[in-house]
Amino acid sequence: MLDLKYDEKGLIPVICQDADTLEVLMMAYAKEEQIQKTLQTGYATYFSRSRNIEWIKGMTSGNTQKVINVLVDCDLDTVIYLVKKNGPACHTGAQSCFFRKINKDGEIVSNE
C-alpha cells in the first residue's frame, strides 16, 4: 500500500525527532504494518528486530510518543516520526538515545 522502499527483511529505518526542538530522540525500524498502525493510531509503533515483535513506544514504560507528522526522505527508504514525547525516549532513562559522542581520538564519551 505505501510506496516506501523496505529492505530485504521488510524493514525501514525510522528516526524519531522531538516535534518542538527537532532533537533526534531515537532510531528504530518498522515494517509496513507498523507504519500503517502509526498513521492510524497516532502513536509511534516500531518493529523489534531482537524480539521479532511489534512494539508501541511507551506501552509498558508510559513514555509514549504522540506522532505529529510522518516524513519520508527523497529515496523513500527512511522515515521520520515527529513526536510529542511523554518522558524519556531511551530505555536507559536518557531523554535521547544519542547521549554519547565519539571524540577526535575515537573514544566514546558522554555527550554532556
C-alpha positions in Angstrom: 0.0 0.0 0.0 2.7 2.5 0.9 5.3 3.2 -1.8 8.2 3.0 0.6 11.4 1.1 0.0 11.8 -1.6 2.6 14.9 -3.7 2.9 15.1 -7.5 2.2 13.6 -8.2 5.6 10.7 -5.8 5.0 12.1 -3.2 7.4 12.6 0.6 7.0 14.7 2.8 9.4 12.6 5.2 11.4 14.2 8.3 13.0 12.2 9.8 15.9 12.5 13.5 16.5 11.0 15.9 19.0 8.4 17.9 17.1 9.3 21.1 19.1 13.1 21.0 19.3 13.9 18.7 16.4 16.3 16.8 18.7 16.9 13.3 17.4 15.4 11.0 20.1 16.0 7.5 18.8 16.3 5.3 15.7 14.3 2.1 15.2 12.8 0.0 12.5 9.3 -0.6 11.2 7.6 -2.8 8.7 4.7 -1.6 6.6 2.2 -2.8 9.3 3.9 -0.6 11.9 3.9 2.5 9.7 0.2 1.9 8.9 -0.6 1.5 12.7 1.3 4.7 13.5 -0.7 6.6 10.9 -4.0 5.1 12.1 -3.4 5.4 15.9 -1.1 8.5 16.0 1.3 6.7 18.3 4.8 5.7 17.4 4.9 2.0 16.5 8.0 0.1 15.7 9.3 -3.5 15.0 11.8 -5.0 17.3 14.4 -7.0 15.4 15.8 -8.6 18.5 12.4 -9.7 19.9 10.8 -10.1 16.5 7.6 -8.3 17.6 5.8 -5.1 17.1 6.0 -2.5 19.9 4.3 0.7 20.6 6.6 3.2 22.3 5.6 3.7 25.9 3.0 0.9 26.3 5.0 -0.6 29.2 7.0 2.4 30.4 4.5 5.1 29.9 7.0 7.1 27.8 4.7 7.5 24.8 5.4 9.3 21.6 2.4 11.0 20.0 3.1 11.3 16.3 2.5 14.8 14.9 3.9 14.2 11.4 5.5 11.4 9.4 8.2 12.5 6.9 10.0 10.4 4.3 13.3 11.1 2.5 13.8 11.6 -1.2 14.7 7.9 -1.8 11.6 6.7 0.1 13.9 4.4 2.3 13.9 6.3 5.6 11.1 7.7 7.7 11.0 10.4 10.4 8.4 10.5 13.1 8.0 14.0 14.5 6.6 13.4 18.0 5.4 15.0 21.2 7.1 12.8 23.8 5.9 11.9 27.3 9.0 11.1 29.2 12.5 9.9 28.0 12.9 8.2 24.7 15.8 5.9 25.7 15.4 2.7 27.6 18.3 3.9 29.8 16.2 6.8 31.1 18.1 9.4 28.9 16.0 11.9 27.1 17.6 10.8 23.8 19.3 7.6 22.8 22.1 9.8 21.4 23.7 10.9 24.6 27.3 9.8 23.7 29.7 11.1 21.1 32.9 9.9 19.5 35.8 12.3 20.2 38.7 13.1 17.9 40.7 10.2 19.4 38.0 7.8 18.5 36.8 7.3 22.1 33.1 7.1 23.0 32.4 9.6 25.7 29.4 11.2 27.4 27.8 14.0 25.4 27.0 16.0 28.5 
